[in-house]
Amino acid sequence: MSDTKAASRILPILGAFLAGLALVLAAFIYLAGHSASPIGRAMASVGGPFHLEDQTGKPVSDQDMKGRPFLVFFGYTHCPDVCPTTLFEMSEVMKTLGKDADRTGALFITVDPARDTPAVLKDYLSNFDPHVRGLTGDPAAVEAALKAYRVYAAKIPLKDGDYTMDHTAAVYLMDKDGRFVAPFNLKQTPEAAAGQLRGYL
């Protein structure tokens, strides 16, 4: 076969390939330019109804948080490092807010309801700012809260028969209507974090 004949057969194939590639790229660009809505819907789906009780045994629901911006963190009292560090940082933000802390909220929802009873939470949270409320409940109620906030939590057995918990460690910023705003950055200074939270009052 001559080079001319070979080229005459290859060119249409190459042209079709390039046209298909162009269509794929165009579709990718279109979807990228219109991705705000799906992302927005995903963000809006974070958070939702929950019915738990705090460290004093008082029932607390998502409706009780309406009218104030609040932070939500999921963890457990036997957590060796991440949880106490995060709660300390949340406490520093609450202290920095001063009187404005009464107009906001900070929730510590357990992922380990079997061990984290109201009494256990009360003792544990005595080490942190009193504006941080601990929430627990029966396993079904806690699981519903985990699903509402799209939180991963799993029991990890230990060799001695005990267990630890693997869990999502994000802090959620919710607005006055209980809608998810964004993950809250506690690695900034307490002053900067307090200022950010004040912006949603």
C-alpha positions as CSV (number, residue, x, y, z in Angstrom):
1,M,0.0,0.0,0.0
2,S,1.3,3.4,-0.9
3,D,1.9,6.1,1.6
4,T,-0.8,8.2,0.0
5,K,-3.4,5.4,0.4
6,A,-2.4,4.8,4.0
7,A,-2.6,8.5,4.8
8,S,-6.1,8.6,3.1
9,R,-7.3,5.9,5.5
10,I,-5.6,7.2,8.7
11,L,-6.7,10.8,8.3
12,P,-10.4,10.1,8.6
13,I,-9.8,7.9,11.7
14,L,-7.5,10.6,13.2
15,G,-10.1,13.3,12.5
16,A,-12.9,11.3,14.2
17,F,-10.7,10.7,17.2
18,L,-9.9,14.4,17.5
19,A,-13.5,15.3,17.1
20,G,-14.5,12.9,19.8
21,L,-11.7,14.3,22.1
22,A,-13.0,17.8,21.4
23,L,-16.5,16.8,22.5
24,V,-15.2,15.2,25.7
25,L,-13.2,18.3,26.5
26,A,-16.2,20.5,25.8
27,A,-18.4,18.4,28.0
28,F,-15.8,18.5,30.8
29,I,-15.5,22.3,30.6
30,Y,-19.3,22.6,30.6
31,L,-19.7,20.4,33.7
32,A,-16.8,22.2,35.4
33,G,-18.5,25.6,34.8
34,H,-21.8,24.3,36.1
35,S,-20.5,22.3,39.1
36,A,-21.6,24.9,41.7
37,S,-25.2,23.6,41.9
38,P,-24.3,20.0,42.7
39,I,-21.7,21.0,45.1
40,G,-24.1,23.5,46.7
41,R,-26.7,20.7,47.0
42,A,-24.1,18.4,48.7
43,M,-23.1,21.1,51.1
44,A,-26.7,21.8,51.9
45,S,-27.3,18.2,52.8
46,V,-24.8,18.3,55.6
47,G,-26.6,18.7,58.9
48,G,-30.2,18.1,59.7
49,P,-32.5,16.9,62.5
50,F,-31.1,15.2,65.6
51,H,-32.6,14.4,69.0
52,L,-30.1,13.8,71.7
53,E,-29.4,14.8,75.3
54,D,-26.7,16.9,76.8
55,Q,-24.4,16.2,79.8
56,T,-27.1,17.2,82.2
57,G,-29.6,14.8,80.7
58,K,-31.6,17.7,79.0
59,P,-33.0,16.8,75.6
60,V,-31.4,18.8,72.8
61,S,-32.5,18.9,69.2
62,D,-31.4,20.8,66.1
63,Q,-34.4,23.1,66.7
64,D,-32.9,24.2,69.9
65,M,-29.9,25.6,68.0
66,K,-31.9,27.7,65.7
67,G,-31.2,31.5,65.9
68,R,-27.5,31.2,66.6
69,P,-24.4,30.1,64.6
70,F,-22.8,27.0,66.1
71,L,-19.9,24.6,65.8
72,V,-20.3,20.9,65.7
73,F,-17.6,18.3,66.4
74,F,-18.0,14.5,66.6
75,G,-15.6,12.6,68.9
76,Y,-15.5,10.5,72.1
77,T,-14.2,10.9,75.6
78,H,-11.7,8.0,75.3
79,C,-10.0,9.7,72.3
80,P,-6.3,10.1,73.1
81,D,-5.3,13.2,71.2
82,V,-7.5,14.7,68.4
83,C,-10.6,15.1,70.5
84,P,-9.2,16.9,73.5
85,T,-7.0,19.1,71.3
86,T,-10.1,20.1,69.2
87,L,-12.2,20.7,72.3
88,F,-9.4,22.9,73.8
89,E,-9.3,24.9,70.6
90,M,-13.1,25.3,70.6
91,S,-12.9,26.4,74.2
92,E,-10.3,29.0,73.3
93,V,-12.7,30.4,70.6
94,M,-15.6,30.5,73.1
95,K,-13.4,32.3,75.7
96,T,-12.3,34.8,73.1
97,L,-15.9,35.5,72.1
98,G,-16.6,36.8,75.6
99,K,-20.3,37.7,76.0
100,D,-20.9,36.8,72.4
101,A,-20.3,33.2,73.3
102,D,-23.8,33.2,74.8
103,R,-25.2,34.0,71.3
104,T,-23.4,31.1,69.6
105,G,-23.0,27.4,70.3
106,A,-20.5,24.6,70.4
107,L,-21.5,20.9,70.3
108,F,-19.5,17.9,71.0
109,I,-21.5,14.9,69.8
110,T,-20.2,11.5,70.8
111,V,-19.6,8.7,68.3
112,D,-19.3,6.3,71.3
113,P,-22.7,6.3,73.1
114,A,-22.0,3.0,74.8
115,R,-19.4,4.6,77.0
116,D,-20.2,8.3,76.7
117,T,-23.2,8.6,79.0
118,P,-24.4,12.1,80.2
119,A,-22.5,11.6,83.4
120,V,-19.3,10.7,81.6
121,L,-19.6,13.7,79.3
122,K,-20.3,16.0,82.2
123,D,-17.1,14.9,84.0
124,Y,-15.1,15.1,80.8
125,L,-16.3,18.5,79.7
126,S,-15.5,20.0,83.1
127,N,-12.0,20.4,81.6
128,F,-13.3,22.8,78.9
129,D,-15.2,26.0,78.4
130,P,-18.8,25.7,79.8
131,H,-20.2,26.8,76.4
132,V,-19.2,23.5,74.9
133,R,-22.1,21.1,75.3
134,G,-21.7,17.3,75.0
135,L,-24.5,15.3,73.3
136,T,-25.2,11.6,73.5
137,G,-28.2,9.3,73.2
138,D,-29.2,5.8,72.3
139,P,-27.2,4.2,69.4
140,A,-30.0,4.8,66.9
141,A,-30.3,8.5,67.8
142,V,-26.5,9.0,67.6
143,E,-26.4,7.1,64.3
144,A,-29.1,9.4,62.9
145,A,-26.9,12.4,63.8
146,L,-23.9,10.8,62.2
147,K,-25.8,10.3,59.0
148,A,-27.2,13.8,59.0
149,Y,-23.7,15.3,59.2
150,R,-22.2,12.6,56.9
151,V,-19.8,11.6,59.7
152,Y,-17.8,8.4,59.4
153,A,-17.4,6.4,62.7
154,A,-16.2,2.8,63.2
155,K,-15.3,0.8,66.3
156,I,-11.7,-0.6,66.1
157,P,-11.1,-3.6,68.4
158,L,-7.9,-3.6,70.5
159,K,-5.9,-6.7,71.5
160,D,-6.9,-6.4,75.2
161,G,-10.6,-6.6,74.4
162,D,-11.1,-2.9,74.6
163,Y,-11.7,-0.7,71.5
164,T,-11.1,2.7,70.0
165,M,-13.1,4.7,67.5
166,D,-12.0,5.9,64.1
167,H,-14.1,8.9,63.1
168,T,-14.3,12.1,61.0
169,A,-12.5,14.9,62.8
170,A,-13.9,17.9,61.0
171,V,-15.5,20.8,62.8
172,Y,-18.7,22.0,61.1
173,L,-19.8,25.6,61.0
174,M,-23.6,26.0,60.9
175,D,-25.4,29.2,60.5
176,K,-28.4,30.6,62.5
177,D,-30.8,28.5,60.4
178,G,-28.9,25.3,61.0
179,R,-27.5,25.2,57.5
180,F,-23.9,24.0,56.9
181,V,-21.6,26.9,56.0
182,A,-18.1,25.2,55.8
183,P,-15.6,23.3,57.7
184,F,-14.4,25.5,60.5
185,N,-10.6,26.2,60.7
186,L,-9.5,26.0,64.4
187,K,-5.8,26.2,63.4
188,Q,-6.1,30.0,63.0
189,T,-5.7,32.2,66.1
190,P,-8.6,32.2,68.6
191,E,-9.1,35.9,67.7
192,A,-9.4,35.2,64.0
193,A,-11.7,32.2,64.6
194,A,-13.9,34.2,67.0
195,G,-14.1,37.0,64.4
196,Q,-15.2,34.5,61.8
197,L,-17.9,33.1,64.0
198,R,-19.1,36.6,65.0
199,G,-19.7,37.2,61.3
200,Y,-22.7,34.8,61.4
201,L,-24.4,36.4,64.4
